[in-house]
């Protein structure tokens, strides 16, 4: 499967399959242009993450082929999360 990772400063996030990368980039660019705003995205395990993006935030994307990950069901539009998820 294809895995896209996003590094934000020192944190690295494996994006969920089905995450619209172009839309995410546009939301980040908009947040930076406005001087800083939170933008949300979905990571592996269908968990939602919100990051404050500003003109001082470094962001890098990488794409690689990895072994199948059963936590990543491809449903990036329906995030969930909690301490008791299996």
Order of alpha helices (4+ residues) and beta strands (2+ residues): beta-beta-alpha-beta-beta-beta
